[in-house]
Amino acid sequence: MSDAANLNQNTASGGKIVVDLFYLPPIEFFVAIDGVEEIVIEKHDNYQKQSYRNRTAIQLANQVKHLSIPVAGGNKKRKYVEVEMDDSQCWRNVHLRGIQSAYGKAPFFEYFFSDFEAIYLKDHTTLYSFNLDLLTLCLRCLRHTAKLVETSSYEAISEEIDLRGVIKAKQSYEYRNIYKPFPYAQIFGLNFAPNLSILDLLFCSGPNSKDVIDRSKKELNNNTKDCVFKTNSVTLVNN
């Protein structure tokens, strides 16, 4: 059974899911991991350009804007954990200002923003460690109780549900059987903008975010991926 076709069965009974580590992931990602008992982060893959690893989407007054983290040596074939963020471009301040402009008037902005700001102001050098810190905070904000672990090796064929390589930034969520938008009140625009960064949902919906995620699950009847990979060894991140 494929990862997507088996996703509802896996999350309904708990279990593990193997995922890529993204920068403030889209809502689709949190729909995919909803209900699992263990989230396994792939730590040993190569960095991929033009992916959610270094970009996220927020909603400004007149448009959806993508925030991208510049990386050093991103054109070279390198392990994800080795890729460093290029702070010479002062992207941290740009991203923080963008988030404040987009959500400063959102009902739950003041409740969450300081925790996210603190991570931006920490001395992370690698993209992986920065994204892991942010994901840990996102799970806490959503009161997600899953154990977060990292792989110790990368192997093929698995019994776990594996979404590595499935959620792609350059492909619409509509091509996958994971996420069905459930509209919630957003700050800007007359038309609902689906599958933005989890920040959009948290700042706009606060404690109701989990309910929106529950209502955004799509019936998984079709395959979204032909291959399933094996992750044997994991290292505990937090309990």
Sequence and secondary structure as in RCSB ss.txt:
>XXXX:A:sequence
MSDAANLNQNTASGGKIVVDLFYLPPIEFFVAIDGVEEIVIEKHDNYQKQSYRNRTAIQLANQVKHLSIPVAGGN
KKRKYVEVEMDDSQCWRNVHLRGIQSAYGKAPFFEYFFSDFEAIYLKDHTTLYSFNLDLLTLCLRCLRHTAKLVE
TSSYEAISEEIDLRGVIKAKQSYEYRNIYKPFPYAQIFGLNFAPNLSILDLLFCSGPNSKDVIDRSKKELNNNTK
DCVFKTNSVTLVNN
>XXXX:A:secstr
  TTTTHHHHHHT  EEEE   SS BHHHHHHHTT SEEEE  SSB  SSSTTSEEEEE SSSEEEEE  EETTT
S  BGGG EE GGG HHHHHHHHHHHHHTTSTTHHHHHHHHHHHHTS   BHHHHHHHHHHHHHHHTT   EEEE
ESS EE  SSEE TTTS TTS GGGSSSB       SS SS   S BHHHHHHHHGGGHHHHHHHTB    S S 
S  EE   EEEEE 
